[in-house]
Amino acid sequence: MTEETTNPIQAAIKGAIAENPVLLFMKGTPQAPGCGFSARVSAILESLDQPFAAVDVLPDPRIRQELSALSNWPTIPQLFIDGELVGGCDIISEMYQSGELQQALGLEGSPAEAAEPEPVESAPLTIENRL
């Protein structure tokens, strides 16, 4: 048996990471975040006009468990860019302030000069929680 047949959740997580250039595993959705950390990372991406897919880890605890096993990162949110884990809320916030996040996303621009943005109403790309 392959890993995909023995662990369909892990296979779905790997597939979502491979299929989406920017993917945020978060609590809740970008429109209705389930925690402040997820809201902050979602707002940062939205402020950069960066389309991203989002997966809500709250409906099924196995998603969070399998994601942490794959990434070796215990907390949520987790941001993946081009298939690589970038980090959680603190790292993303620091990268945003320094301009490193914009570079990682291939965006032009200088480091953020103001405080972190508030969530905005524009809806980013989301994927159905197929996990």
N, C-alpha and C positions, 0 to 999 in steps of 0.2 A: 504494500500500500504506500502511496505517496503521502507527503505531508498534507497536501491539499485535501485528500480524502479523509485523513485522520483528524485534521484540524481545519474545518472550513472557515472558522472565524479568523484564524491567523492568515489563511490564504486570501480572504476577502480584504483584510487590512493591507497585506502586501500588494494586492491588486490596486487598491485605492491609492496607495502611496506611489505606485508606478504610473498610474493613469493621470494623476493630477500634479502639475508642476508646482503648485503651492497648495498645501493641504494642512488644515488646522484641525487637530483632534481637540475638542473642547467640551466643557460642560454646558449643555444647552445649545442654542443656535446663535448665529450672529445677530439675529433680530431679537432674541430673547435669551441672553446669556444666563447660565445657571450659577455663575460665581464672578466675582470681581476680576480675578486673574484672566479668565476667558474673555470677559468684556474688554479688558485693557488690550489684549493682543488683537482681538477682532477690530477694535477701534483704530489701532495703529495701522493695520492692513488697509482698512477702509479709508483712512486719511491719506494714504499713499495712492489711492485709486487702484489698488492692486486686486484684481480678481483672484478669488481663492475658493477652494472647496472646503466644506466643513463637515465634520462627523461628530454627532452628539454621542458622547460615551455614556450618558446617564441611563438610557433605556435598558441596557444589558450590561451588567457588571463584567461579563466575560470579555467585552471589547476592551475595557481598561486593563484588565489582567493580561490579555494577550498582547496588547500594544506595549505595555511596560516590559513584558518579556522580550519582545522584539527589539525595542529601542534601548533597553537598559536605562530607562529614565522613569523614575517613580511617580512624577507628578503630572497633572493636567493643568493647563493646556500643553500640547506639544505641536510645534510647527515644523513641517517638512518642506524643504525647497529642493526641487529636482531630485527627489528620492532620498535626501539626506536629512537627518534630524538636525535642526538648528538649535533648538532649546525650548525652554519654557518661558514663562512670563518675565522673570527678572532679566534673563539673557536677551530676550527680544526687545525689552524696554531699553536696555543699555545699548544694544546695537542700533536701535532707532535713533536714540539721542546722538550717537557718535557718527551716524551716517553709514555704518557697516551694513545695516539691514537693507538700505536702499541699494547698496552695491551688490549684495547677495541676490537681490531681486532683479538686478540689471536695470535699475532706474537711475536716471540722472537726478542730481540734486545734492544739496548740502545737508549737513546734520540738522536735525530739528532744533530750532531755537526756542520754541515755546514749550510749555508743559505738554504732557501727553494729551492727545485729542480725546474729546468726548465721543461716544458712539454716535454715528450718524444714521439717517434713515435709509440710505441707499443700500440695496440688497446685493451682497456679493454672490458669486456663483456658489451654489450648494449642491451637495450630492445627497441622494436619498440614503437613509441609514439602512444599507443593505446588509449590514454585518450581523 
